[in-house]
Amino acid sequence: MEIKILGPGCAKCNKTADIVKAAVDESGVDAAIEKVTDMMTIAGYGVFGTPAVVVNGEVKCVGKVPSKDDVKKWIQ
């Protein structure tokens, strides 16, 4: 599984990354987590608000910090 955290590195983006990592650790899912900070790459996903979360190429969340429960649902 491939998970990408899209954002410039702001506090909300970092919090999102922490939540995603915790959800992956608790779920025991084998996932590669990558932070994407390049705005052109982020725009390529059709995302114009950050933070955003992409799971296996599908945008799951845009413009807000997701809950850990939401992330767990996306990765099950």
N, C-alpha and C positions, 0 to 999 in steps of 0.2 A: 504494500500500500504506500502511496506517495501523498504526503500532506504538505501543502505550501501555505505559509503565512505571508500575506501580501501587505506591505506597509513600509513607510520610510524609516521606521525605528523609533517611533514615538512611544510614550508611556502605554497607551492603549494597545499598540502593536506588541510590545514586550509582554504585557499582561496576557494577551491572547496566546502568544507563544507558550507562556508558562502553563496556561490552562490546557492547551492542546497536549503538551508534554505530559502533564499529570494524568490526563484522561487516557493517553496511550499507555502509560506505565501501569495504571490501575486495570486497564482492560486486557493487558498482555498481548495486544495486537502487534504484529511485526510491521512497523511503519518507518519510513524515512521522512523526517521532518526537515523542511528547508525554509529559510527566511528569504523572501524576495523583496529587495528594496529598490530595484530599478523601475522607475515610473513608466517607462515605455513597455517593459515586460508586464507590469501590473495592468496597464491600459489594454494590452493584448488579450487579457481575460475579460474585457468589457467592464472592468471594475474602475470606478472613478471616486469611490469613497473607501477609506481604510479605517480600521483593519479589515481584512477579508481573509477567509479560509477557503482553500481549494482542496478537495479530496478526490484523488484519482482523476484529475482534470475537470471535475464538476465544482463550480462555485457554490458553496454552502451558506456563506454568511458574508454580508457586506455592510461596512459602516458602523459596526458595533462589536463589543466584546461578547463572544458567545459564553453560555454557561457550560460547565463541565459536563452536565447531563446531555446537553445538545450535542457536544462533540462526541460523546460516547455513542449516541444514536447514529451519528454519521459514520462511525468507524466499525460498527457491528456487522 
